Amino acid sequence: MPEVKRIFFGPDFEVPAWLPGALTLLLLLPGITRSFWDRDEAQYAAIARDMEEAGHFFNPELFGRPYAEKPPLAIALTAVSFRWLGETELAGRLPHVLLFSGASVLLFLIGRRISDPRRAFFAAMMLPTSLLGLLCGRLVLTDSALLFFALAAVFFLLDVLGGRGSLRAACLAGAALGLGVLTKGPVAALSPGLFAIGHCLGSRRVDRAARRRLFLSAAVAVGISAPWFLLQSFATHGEAFRSFWLRENVERFLHPLERHSGPVVYYLPVLLLGFFPWSGLLAGVWNRRSLARDSVGWGLWFWAGGVLVFFSISATKLPTYLLPLLPAVALLIARSSDSADPAVSRTSRWLTAGVGAGLLAASVAAVSRFEILSDAPAILWPLATATLPFLALPLFPKRTGTSARMLGLALAGSLGLSLFLPPILDHARCWAKLGRRARIERLRAEEVGTVRLSEPALGYYVGTGGTGIWRSREDMIRSTAVSPHRSFLACITATDAFEAARDGRIHVRILRRGWNLLEDGPHEAIELCRLTARHG
């Protein structure tokens, strides 16, 4: 704790730029060897595996079929990692962990540019120690790469917009933006674009050289990203255009896809809970200093407010969509306080304690619904250990150093969650375990199926061909009777297995059982069964 305090309040301590990245890496590495989490992570890993096996890293495929729902860059990084390190969970997640750690470094560099090193370090460490950052930073998703390239674009745009930028800075900003578009599409332009608009409005005047360099950045971004989209559209006769631009962007914004919907205020609790333990400091952001007309402040407000409004009015909502908002909020918190200690406010400390209490209460309520209540204490204790110290913040005396204590608590709590929570949560997951067992048990050319369940994690670990999906239990029984082996491997609920055995037309042998309490699909016992048609 004294060393943490020196970072914030020691006048001679120089924060090295690598320190936020190293601490972020320390927080994210534990647990990355665990099996891939259900839908998105396993699906991206399966696409990366197929890309690596085929040897074309910018032509996404899934089980031999073109995959046009996402641009290729983030998945290609996983495929390259598979090629170099082998197909493991560690190799799949490592590029994304490194990118998220790099995002912390970029956030520090941005903060140092617009403030001082101590505030910059404080802002940079809010990202990996926040609950949302800690959870998302280690996953095989597009979010870490998107965040990295967005922050890189903002970093170079500071030079371009500040009037001291060179053509090199404009080209680098455009390159970062173009790579972001190749990661997740046009949404990559949201954060840098909003920051640039706010910066221009706050400065009241943008000189001609800055305008030319902004146009150059946009041209470089289009030049880097557009060729891949055009080639994919031509190669698929327009299917890639319809799948990505129309369905994954326009339709996703206008209509809730895959049951991911919510009210307009959906992201307010997500921000409070996802930014914990720093969400209480939001109380100090809205003040005269932060609202004063300066170009950087307006850029940050447009960035934070624009992202929040955009995704709030979007019909499809997911908590991870809010990740690009967190750096802007962290920088606003670090800049807005008159002192170097934004947590000294009594309101901030009480709000932090209140959010922590709400998070703990919500976790208890969610875990109490589990059918295996004996696992509830094991799941809750790491979260309680990380949360309870912040509930005592209002008891601390109002003096300088509260932020340093908060950072120490946040680092310790985040490290505890990283070390202890993943193995505990594995007991409440089953798709990867059942998929691995199915790969061992399946006969040559024997199919693996589910009833009304589309689970990419199961398909990934099963391997070649993935899994089939039966529309009903009756469809499953009939398919077993006419299959070449007169047998199937099936991952089905315990209820479906019991009813199929009672039917009498097939023999049901349970090979492995697991509980699905956290991932997609029915939250009950899931059984891997061999179904064999009875003779006669």
N, C-alpha and C positions, 0 to 999 in steps of 0.2 A: 504493500500500500504506500509506503514512503516514496518508492520509485515512481509509482503512478502519479503521486502528488507533485513530484519534481517535474514531470512532463508538462503539467498544466501551469504550475506556479513557480518553478525554478527559472530565474531570469537567464541563466547561462546554458540551459539545456536546449540543444538543437535536435529536433525530431528528424531522424533520417526518413527519406521517402519510402524505403523498403519496409519499415516497421509495420505499418498497417497491413501490408500484404502478407508479411510473415505471420502476424497474429491471426489474420483471417484464415490462412492456410492451416495453422494450428487448430483452429476451431472446426474446420470443415473436414479435415482428413479422417478423424475417427468415424467409423461406421460406414465408410464408402465401399467396403467390401460386402456389405449386405445385399441380398437379392434385390433386383429391380422392383420398384413399386408399380403397382397395377397398370393402369391404362397407358398414359402418355409415355412414361419412362421406358416401359418394356417395348412399346411400339417403336419408339425412336431407336432403341437398341437393336431391334429386329431389322429395321431398315438399314442401320449402319452395318450390321452383319452381312446382309445381302449385298450392299454396296462394296464391302471389302472383298467378299468372295468373287464378285463379278469384276472387280478391278476398276470400276468407273465411279469416281467419288463425287461427281456432280450430276448423276442421273439416278435419283432415288427410286428404289424398287422395294416392294414388300411381297415376299413369297412369289417372286417372278413377275409381279404386275407393277406397272408404273405407279409411283406415289407422288401425286401433284398437290397435296394439301398444304405442304410447307416448302419454302426454299431450302436449298441443300446445305448451307455452310455449317450450321451447328451440328447437323447429323454427320457431315463429312469429317468434321474434327474427331468425332467418336470413331468413325470408320478407320481413319488414319491411326488412331490410338490402338484400335484392335489389330491393325496390321503390324504395328511396331511392338506391342506389349502382349498380344494374345487377347482372345475374347473372354474377358473377365469383367466383373462389375467394377473393379478398381480401374481397369483401362478405360472402360466406358465413361466413368464419371470424372476421371482425372482432368481432361481438358476443360470441363465446365467449372471444376473447383479452381483451377488455375486462372480462368477468365474472371471468376468472381473475386478472387484475390487481387487480380489486376485492377478490377473495378474499384476496390478499396484504395489502391495506390492512386488511381486517377482522381478519385474523390478527394484524397488528401492534397494532390497537386492543384486541383481547382480551388480548394479551400485556402491553400497557402497563397494562391494568386490573388484572391479577393479579400483575404483577411490576414491572420497571422498563423504561424505554425501550430501553436497550441490549440487554437480554435479549429484549425484544419484537421488536426489529429483527432480531436473530439468528434467532429462530424464524420470523419472516415470510419471510426470505430462504431458509430451508431449502426452502420449498414450490416456488418456480419453478426453483431450481438443482438440485433432486433430479432424477434421471433420469426418473422417472415423471411428475413435474410438467412437466418440459420437453417431454416427448413428448405428453402429453394436453392441455396447456393451450392448444394452437393448433388443435385439431381440432374439426370440426363434430359434436360429440357432446353428450349431455345432461350430461356430468360437470362441466363448468365451471360451468354454471348451478346444478346441484345443490349443488356445493361452496359457491358464493357464498351461496345462500339458507340453507344449513345453518349457515354461520358467522355470518350475520346473525342467525339465530334464537338461536344460542348467545350472541352479544354482548348482545342484549336480555334474554335469560334471566338473565344475570349480575345485572342490576338487579332482576328479578323475584324471584330466589332469595335475593338479598342483603338483602332486607327494606327496601330503599330505593326499590324500583321503583314507578312510577306506573302508572295504568291505560294511559297512552300506551305505556309500555314493554311491557306485556303484550299490547296490541293489535298493536304492531309485531313482537313475537316471533311471534305467531300469523299475522300477514300473511306474514312471511318463510317460516314453515313451510308455509302454504297454497300459496304460490307454488312452493315446493320440491316439494310433492305434484303440482302441475300440471306440473312439469318431468319427474319420474321416478316418481311414484306414492308409495305408502306408505313406501318405503325412505328417503324424504327425512326422515322422523321419527326415523330410527335414531340418528344422531349427536346431535341436540339432546335426544332423549328419554333416551338413555343418560347424557348429561352431567347432565341434570336429576335422574335417579334417583341417580346417584353423589353429586351435590352434596347432595341431601336426606339420604342415609344418612351422609355425612361430617359434616354439621352436627348430626346426631342429633335435631334438632327443627326443624320447619318451622311458622312461625306461621300463624294462620288467614288473614291478609291475603295471604300468599304463596301459600297453597293456592288461594284464590279467584282470584288472578291467573293461576295456572297453568291452572285450568279455563277462565278467560276466553281465554287464549292458544289452548288446544285448540279452544274453540268458534269463535274467529275463523278458525283454520286450516280447520276443517270447513266453515264458512260460505263461505269463498273457493273451496275446491276441490271440494266435493261437487256443486254445481249443474252443472258441466261434465260430470262423470261420469254424472250422472243423465240429463241431456239426450242425451248420446251413446248411452247404453243404450236410451233410449226410441226415438231416431231410427233405430237399427240393429236394433230388435226383440230386444235382448239380446245381439247378436253382439259389441258392444264390451265388454260385461261379461265374456263368456266369453273373448274374445281377450286382454284386458289382465289382468283380475283373476285368472282361472283359469290361463291359459296362461303369461302373462308374469311372474306372481308366484308362484302356488302351484306350478304344474308346474315352473317354472324352479328353484324351491328344492328340490323333491323329486326331480327327474330332470334329468340333464344334457341341455341343448338345444344343437343345432347343433354337437355334438361338443366342447363346451367343458366338459370334466370334468377332474378331477385328484384326488390323494389329499388327506387331511385336512391334511397339512403343506404343501400347495401354496403357501400364502401366506407361509411363512417365507422361502424364497429370494426370492420376489417382493418382500417387504419389504426384505431385505438389498440386493438389486440395485436395486430401484426407488427406494429412499431414498438410494442412493449419491450424493454422497460423505459423507453424514451418518450412514449406518447404523452406522458404528463408534462413534458417540457413544451408541448404545443401551446400550453396556456400562456407562455411568455412570448410567443411569436408575434401576436397581434398587438403591436405597440407603435408609438409615434416614430421610433427610430426605424423599424422595419418597413413602415409604410411611406417613409420619406422618398421623394422622387430622386432616385439614383438608378443608373442604368442596370447595374448588376442586381440590385434588389428587385427591380421590376421584372428582370429576366427570370429570377428565381420564383417570384410570385406567379408569373404567367405559366412557368413550367409546372409548378405544383398544382395550382388551381386548374389549369387547362387539362392536365392528365386526369385529375379527379372528376371534373365535369364530363369529359369525353367518355370515360368508362362508366360513369354513373348513368348516362343517357343511353349507353349501348344496351341492347336487349340481352346479349350473352354476357354473363358475369362469372369471373373466377377470381379468387383471392390473389393469385400470382400476377394478374394484370396490373396490380397496384405497385409492383416492385420498382418500376421506373420513377415513381413518385418519391420514394424514400430518400434518394440523394438530395433532391431539392429541399425537402423538409429538413433534413439534417443540416444543410448549409444555412437555411433560414434561421434555425435555432442557434447555430453557432455564431451567426452575425448579429442577431437581433438584440442580444443582452448587452446592457451597458457595462456589466462586469464580465470577467472571464469565466464566471461560474454561473451558467444559466439555471442550474438546479437549486439556487439559493432561495427562490420564491416559495413561499408557503403553499400557494395555490398549486404550483407544479408538483410539489411533494405529495400533497393530498390527492391530486388527480392520478399520479403514478400509483399510489397505494390503492386507490379505488379501482383502477384498471386491473391491477394485479389481483385484487380480491375477486373481481368479476371473472377474470380468466381462470382462476382456481376454482371458483364456484361452477363455471360452465364445464370445466373438465370433470369435476366430480359428477355433475348431472349427466354428462355424456357417458362416462365410464359406468355409472350405475345402471345403464340400460343394457350393458353387456350381459350375455347369458352365462358367462363364466365369471362370476363375481369374485372368485378367489384371486383372479389376476388383477383386480382393480387396485389394491394397495401397491402392487409392484409397478403398475403403470403410473400411478400418481406420485410416488415419492420423489422421483427426480424433478418433476415439474414443481412440486411443493417446495423442495429445497431451493430451486432457482427463483421462486416467486416470493416466498415468505419474507426474506430480508427487505424487499422493497415495500412491503406492507408496513414496515417500521420506520420508513423515511420521515413521516411527520413528527416522530419522536426525536429526530436528530436536532441539535441546536442550529439555529439559523446563522450560519457562518460560512466563510469561504472554505472551499474544500469539499462541499457536498457532491459536486460533479465528479471529482476524483474518486470519492468513495463509490458513487454510482457506477463509474466505469470499472472499478475493481470488482464490484459485485456482479456486474453484467458479464465481464470476462469469465469469472469463476462459475457463474450460473450457466453460461453458454457452453463452457467446456464440460461441465457436469452433464448437461443435456446431451451433448455430442457423444460422450463416452457411454452413458448408461441407458439412454432412452431407446436407441435403435435395437439392441438385443432384446429389450423388454417388449417392444412393439412387434417383434418377429413372432412372438407367441400368439398374437392376434391376427396374423396373416397366414394365408395358406396356399395361394395360387402358385407361387414359385415352388414350394415344397411338393405339391401334387404334380406340377409339370415335370420336375426332375424325376420323380418316381415313375411317371408315365413313360418317360423316355427310356428308362431301364426296363420296364415291364412289357412294352409293346412288342408284339410279334412283327416279323417282316411284313411291310405293307399294311399292317393293321391300323385302322383309323382311330383317332381320338376325338370325342365329341362332348358337347354340353347341351343341355336343354335350355333354350332361350337365354343363354349367357354368352356374351361376347367379351372374353377376357384376354387381352393381349399378353399379360404376364404369363398366363397359362400357355398360350400359343408359343411364346418365345422359348420357354424352357422345354416344351415338348419337342420343338425343333422342326424338321423338314415338314412343310405343308401346314404347320399350325394345327388348328382344331376346326372341326365342323360344328355346326349349330343345328340342333333339331328344334322344330317348332313346338313340339309337345312330347309328352312322355309316350304317347301312342306312336308317334313318328319314330321315336328312338327304338321302341320294341320291334316295329316292322322292319326298320333298317338293319337291325341285328339279324333278323331271320333271313334276309336276302343277301347279306354281305358274303364275300368269298370265303372268309374264315368262319362264318357264322358266329362271329364274336366282335365286340367293340370294347375299347376302353372309354369309360365315361366319367367325367367329373360332374357330379350331380348333387343336389341337396339330399340330406338324409331322408327327408320326406319322400322325394322322388324315388330314391333307392328302395325304401320300404314298400312303396306302392308297386314298383316294378317287380319286386320279389313276390308280392302277393298275387300278381297277375297270373303267374304260372307258366307263361309262354317262354320266359327266359330265366336262366339261372344267374343270380347276382352274387358275385364274390367281392367283398370289400378288401382292397389292397392297402389303402391308407386313408386316414381321416384327419381333417384339420378344421379349425374354426376361422371363419372370415368375419372379423368384427370391425375392420377399418377400411378395407379396400372396396372397390365397386362390386356390385352383385348382392345377392341375399346375405344378410348378416345372421348366419346360422352355421350349423355343421355342414361341411362339404366333404363328400367322399369320392375317392377314386375307386371305381369298380370295374371289374371285368364282366361284361354281359355276354352270356353264351346262350344261343338258341337251343331249346330243348328239342330232342328228336321226337318225331311222331307228332 
